[in-house]
Each structure stands twice: as C-alpha cells, then as structure tokens.
Amino acid sequence: MRETMQYDNFVMKVLSTANTIGKILLTSGGETYRVEKAISIICKRFDLKAETFVTMTCVLTSAKKRDGETITEVNRIYTVSNNLDKIDKIHKILLNIHKYELEDLEKEIKKIQIQTVYKKNTLLISYFFSAAFFAILFGGKFKDFLVAGFGGIIIFYMTKFANKLKLNNFFINTLVDSYITILSFCY
C-alpha cells in the first residue's frame, strides 16, 4: 500500500513538473506542438505514459496511476510573451534530460520560472526610446521626441498594471492604443 502511495505521489510530481514546463514554454511564446513534445519527453524520461493536449490557452496532461485511475492536470494560460531565453534554457534541459533526477529538474524549472530577463529600469529606458525615436522617424522635433518618450513610459506602466489584472493582450493593446490616440489629440 505504501509503495503504491509513493508511486502515485511520484506520478503526480512528474505530471506537475511536466505541465509546469509546458506552461513556461507556452507563456514564453513556444508553439503548441513543441510544448506537447516537451511534456512527452519529460514523462517518458520518468517512465510515465501520458497523453497531453495543448492549446494557446490551456495545457492538459493525463496519466494513469497503478490502480488504473487517471490523473489529469490542467494549467490555464492567461498571458503570452516572447521570452526566448526561457525557451532556450528549457530546450537545453530537454536535450540532457537523461542527466536529471526529478528533484533536480524541479529545482532547475523553479529557477527558470522566476527569472527576469531585464530589470525595470532597462525596460523603462527601452520603452522611452522606442516611442521617442518614432517621433524622430516621422519628422518630429526634439519636443515631440520628449513627449513621445514620456508616452512610452506611461505605456510601460499601463501595460504592467493591466498584466497584474490579468487582462488579455487584445484588451491591453486596445487600452494602450486609446491612450496614444488621446495623447496625440491633446498634444
């Protein structure tokens, strides 16, 4: 009985780890078929026969316990970005998956999950100059450069706030575009 419980816990940990990897890949911009393949590789490494189904908004993986009962884990995806660094790190793990025990894999995934690529100040400067140089590109003067840069900073904070509210990207873009339109009319 105890051995069965340990195996069932192991199955749940593998399933959870595989789904977490899938969620990281999908939220970082990975394609659905690659996410399914990554989950399958993880499960196969730990001798777990699992079925997975991935859409742009959901990662679903099922496996059987020893008693035949099916365990399913579902992770909902709310936001998607383009973080190629996370995809690359997970890809390197998958290439060397035979070297990982489950505990080591969980630790590596936690590190990847919480990493930030750029610091807040770097992003602020990037938003400022991205917006500001468009003013120059379209024939604006230095004053236009500054106003557009200030608008870029406000867009940064609006996007950050909207992401905390877990709004979808379409709504965030609509909100930011509305702000830009109002700013251009006021200026």
URTA-V460200 format. One record per backbone hydrogen bond with DSSP energy under -0.5 kcal/mol. CO is the residue of the C=O (numbers start at 1). NH is the residue of the N-H. If there is no record, write none. Layout:
# URTA-V460200
co;nh
CO;NH
CO;NH
This chain:
# URTA-V460200
co;nh
1;5
2;6
3;7
4;8
5;9
6;10
7;11
8;12
9;13
10;14
11;15
12;16
13;17
14;18
15;19
16;20
17;21
18;22
19;23
20;24
21;25
22;26
23;27
24;28
25;30
26;29
27;81
28;83
31;35
32;36
33;37
34;38
35;39
36;40
37;41
38;42
39;43
40;44
41;45
42;46
43;48
44;47
47;49
48;50
49;64
51;62
53;60
55;58
57;77
58;55
59;75
60;53
61;73
62;51
63;71
65;68
69;65
71;63
73;61
75;59
76;78
82;84
83;87
84;88
85;89
86;90
87;91
88;92
89;93
90;94
91;95
92;96
93;96
94;97
96;99
97;100
101;105
102;106
103;107
104;108
105;109
106;110
107;111
108;112
109;113
110;114
111;115
112;115
119;123
120;124
121;125
122;126
123;127
124;128
125;129
126;130
127;131
128;132
129;133
130;134
131;134
131;135
132;135
132;136
133;137
134;138
135;140
136;139
141;145
142;146
143;147
144;148
145;149
146;150
147;151
148;152
149;153
150;154
151;155
152;156
153;157
154;158
155;159
156;160
157;161
158;162
159;163
160;164
161;165
162;167
163;166
168;172
169;173
170;174
171;175
172;176
173;177
174;178
175;179
176;180
177;181
178;182
179;183
180;184
181;185
182;186
183;187
